[in-house]
């Protein structure tokens, strides 16, 4: 599960819910989806969040 707010993404575990990681989204404001998706930093953030979500689904700490 992913909740985005104010430049921060919280990656939550399964039940019982706990914050697994707090990720600061440090991408510039006023961006568009097409140009953002090709940024190396976006790829890093996406991978970091995806890896945490997959670990939570597997029940890993």
C-alpha positions as CSV (number, residue, x, y, z in Angstrom):
1,X,0.0,0.0,0.0
2,X,1.3,3.5,-0.8
3,X,0.1,6.8,0.5
4,X,1.6,10.0,-1.0
5,X,1.4,13.3,0.8
6,X,3.5,16.5,0.7
7,X,6.5,15.1,-1.0
8,X,6.7,12.0,1.2
9,X,5.6,8.5,0.4
10,X,5.0,6.0,3.2
11,X,5.4,2.4,2.5
12,X,3.2,0.4,4.8
13,X,3.4,-3.3,5.9
14,X,0.5,-5.7,5.8
15,X,-1.5,-6.4,8.9
16,X,-0.7,-5.4,11.5
17,X,0.0,-2.1,9.7
18,X,3.3,-0.5,10.4
19,X,5.4,2.1,8.5
20,X,8.1,0.2,6.7
21,X,9.9,3.2,5.2
22,X,9.4,6.9,4.7
23,X,10.6,8.0,1.3
24,X,11.2,11.7,0.5
25,X,10.1,12.5,-3.0
26,X,12.6,15.1,-4.1
27,X,11.4,15.7,-7.7
28,X,10.8,19.2,-8.9
29,X,7.2,20.6,-8.8
30,X,5.4,21.4,-12.1
31,X,6.6,18.3,-13.9
32,X,4.6,16.2,-16.4
33,X,4.3,12.4,-16.4
34,X,6.2,11.8,-19.7
35,X,9.3,13.8,-18.8
36,X,9.3,12.6,-15.2
37,X,9.2,8.9,-16.1
38,X,12.5,9.1,-17.9
39,X,14.4,10.8,-15.0
40,X,17.0,8.6,-13.4
41,X,15.9,9.8,-9.9
42,X,12.3,8.8,-10.6
43,X,13.5,5.3,-11.6
44,X,15.5,5.1,-8.3
45,X,12.5,6.2,-6.2
46,X,10.1,3.9,-8.1
47,X,12.5,0.9,-7.5
48,X,12.9,1.7,-3.9
49,X,9.2,1.9,-3.2
50,X,8.4,-1.2,-5.4
51,X,11.0,-3.2,-3.5
52,X,9.5,-2.3,-0.2
53,X,6.0,-3.1,-1.3
54,X,7.2,-6.5,-2.6
55,X,9.0,-7.3,0.7
56,X,5.9,-6.3,2.6
57,X,3.8,-8.7,0.5
58,X,6.2,-11.5,1.3
59,X,6.1,-10.6,5.0
60,X,9.7,-9.7,5.2
61,X,10.9,-7.2,7.8
